[in-house]
């Protein structure tokens, strides 16, 4: 029975989504459809921030994360590897921990050498790493939410550019923008005090969170009309 727990890794999450939702994803959704679902639930999560509804925000961000994982699975991108390559314990732009981009007003990325063997092992570990790089007290939850919205748009731009050009550099941009999106989603969760690993373990304690089956048996109409 596929499930997630407090010690699950990002790769475990990718495997879980593949087992539970892979069949429906292959049958029902093309890549642009995946992007729509990611953005749809990100926006619903941001609506929860505006309404000061933490429960609504949490559920919608978790679903957005799982759609993002579905998208990365469809493109055969290792999210854990992409995240570490982009954020090897430091900001991907200034190369510092904590980030000093705002202080330096930095506009160009610093070249960062990735050291092997030091990446976080679990989802919780990555959330802790992003909290150290981008301390939640350094910005408001609204600022963190706006940043997430920006990165959702940039992820979409990267995917659509690759679909138009089919070039290796464009594909690499998807992995980079995906890592940026993940960092910002963790950033919002850190600002709101949401324990991502704990909430994922609760939501996905047994197969699909809705139908409780593997593979998921939710119909297309149910999936696209799902509200939380």
N, C-alpha and C positions, 0 to 999 in steps of 0.2 A: 504494500500500500504506500504510494508516494506521499511524502510529507516533509515539512521543514521543521527544524528545531533551533534552539538557541545557539547551537554551534555550527549551523549550516554555513557553507561558503557561497560565494556568488556563483561558482560553478555548480554547486548543489541546486541552487535556484534555477539555473539554466536547464539542468537535467530534469528537475521537477516540472518545469513548464513544458519541456519537450515531451515528457511522458504523458502529462495530463491534457495539455492543450494542443500538442503538435498536430494531431489528426484534424481537428476542427480548423486550426489555423491554415493548414494546407488546403483544405477544401473550401473554406469560406473567404479567406482574406489575402489579397495581394499586398505588396509592400506599401503602396500609398494608403491602403485601408488601415494598415498597422499604424502608420503615422497619425491618421485621423483619430484612432483610438487613444494613442499616447497623449495627443494634444487635448482630446476631449476630457480625459480624466484629470490631466494636469489643471485644466481650467476649472473643473468642478472642485478640485482641491483648493485652488486659489479662492474660489467663491466661499469655501468653508472658512478660510482665513478672514475674509471680509466680514462674514457673519459671526466670527468668533466662535465657530463650532468645531472644536478640536476633533470630535469623533468623526464628523463628516470629512474633514480634511485628511485625517489619518487613512480612512478607508479608500478614499479616492486616490490618494498618492500611492498607496500600496497597489491598487489596480493599475494605475499609470505605470508603475515600476514593472509590473508583470507583463503589460503590453510592450514595454520597452525591451524586456528580456525576450519576448516573443519575436520582436523585430530583429534583434541581434542574432537570435537563433536562425531565423530565416536567411540572414546574410552570412551565417557561419563566422561570427565574430566572438572571440573569447573576451567577455566583458571584464573579467577579473584581470586578465593580462593587459587589456587596453587601459583600464583604470590605473594600474600600477605604472605602466609606461608613461602615462600622462602626469600622474601625481605620485612620484616616488618618495612619499613622505614630505613633500614640499609643494608649494604653489607652482603650477605649471607655467606661470608667467614670470614672476620675480625670482623663483627658485628658493624662497625662504619659508620657514615655518616658525612662527605664524607669518602669514602673507603680509607684505608691506607695500603692495601695489598702490593702494590709495595714498599712502604717505609719499611714495616716490612719483606718483602720477605716471606710472609706467605704461607705455603704449606698445612696446615690442616685447616679444618673448625672449627670455634668457635661455640659452642652450643648457639643458640639464642632462647629466650623465646618470643613467639608471643603474643602481647597484642591485645585483641579484641576491636572492635569499633573505631579503628583509621585508618583503611584502606582508601585509596582514593576512591571516589565514581564514578569517571568518567575516561574515557580513558585519557583525558587531565590531570587529577589528577595523574594518574600513570606515565605519561610521565614526569611531573614535579618532582615527587618523584625520578624517576631514574636519572634525571638531577642533583638532589641534592646529591644522593649517588655517582654517577659517573660523576663529572663535565666534560662537553665536552671539556673545555680548558685544561684538564689534559692529553689529548692524541690527536693525529691527526685523521682525518676522515679515513685515510688508516688503522691505527691501530684498530679503531672501526670496520671497515669492516672485517678485518682479524679475529677479535674476533667473529663476527657474523658467519663467515664461519666455525670457529671451533665449535661453539655451534650447528650449523645446523648438523654437523657431529656427535656430541655427542647425539643429539636428535635421529638421525637415529640409532645409536648404542643401545640406550635404548629401542627403539621400537622393534628392531630386537631381542634383548636379551629376551624381554618379549614374543615375538611370538615363540621363541625357547623353553623357559622354562615354561611359563604360571604361574609364581610365583608372589605372592603379592609384594615382595620387588622389583622385576623388574618393576612391574606396577607403584609403587611409584616413581621409578627412571624416568619414563616417565614424570610424573607431575613435578618433580624437574628440569629435563633437559628442559622441555617446558617453565618453568618459566625463566630459564637461557637464553633460546633462545629469549623469549619476551623482557627481559631486554636489551639484546644486540641489538635487532632490534630498540628498543627505543633509545639506545645509539647512533646508526648510525644516526637516525633521529635528535637527539639532536645535533650531530656534524655538521650536514648539515643545521640545522635550519628548519627542516620539522615539521610542526604542524600536528601530526597524526590525531587528532580528526577532524580538519578542512578538511584535504585531504580526509579522509574517508567519511565525510559528503558530499563532492563534488562528489566523485566517486560513492557513493551509495545513492544518493539523491532520486532515484526512482528504486526500484527493482534491477535486474541484471544490471551491468554497461554496458553490451554489447547488450543483446536482449531487455532489459527494461521490462522483464516479471517476474512474480512470479506464479508458480515456474519457474526457468530458463528453456528456451527452446533451448539453444545453443546445437548444435550437438557435439558428442564425437570428431569428426574430427576437428571441429572448436576449441574446448577447447584445445586439445593437440597441435594444430598448432598455437595457439595464440601467437603473438609477440607484444611487446610494446617497 
